[in-house]
Amino acid sequence: MSKPQERRNFERVAIPLAAGIYVTTPEGERVGNVVMLGRGGFLLQTKGKFSAGQTNPFVLVDEAEGIHTPVRATVRYSSKEGVGFEFVELNPDAAVEVGVVVGKHYSKGSA
């Protein structure tokens, strides 16, 4: 039996709730906690209601790193774990900041 092929193009890492990585609306209202993050998108633990295909502007926040970067993301799925979002045209500055957060948690997970 063959193993299913991985569809994702980017490395992703689990983000512990204690890390305090979350997203807000552009107006600063907290939407939920990021529990998985990669350059392709994120998994959001939220009570908010989102529909597949819906695109939203957010601000990705990592207070420990001083990151408050605007991103746009489209809903790809919802599950009991959260809502999966794919980044839409992640600009170079946002990609660097996402990479900082991924790298920080990737190194902790591999230690």
TADARA-V153577 format. One record per helix or strand. SS is the DSSP state (helix for helix, strand for strand). FROM is the first residue (numbers start at 1). TO is the last residue. If there is no record, write none. Layout:
BEGIN
ss;from;to
SS;FROM;TO
SS;FROM;TO
END
This chain:
BEGIN
ss;from;to
strand;12;14
helix;17;19
strand;21;24
strand;30;38
strand;41;46
strand;55;62
helix;63;65
strand;67;79
strand;82;87
helix;92;110
END
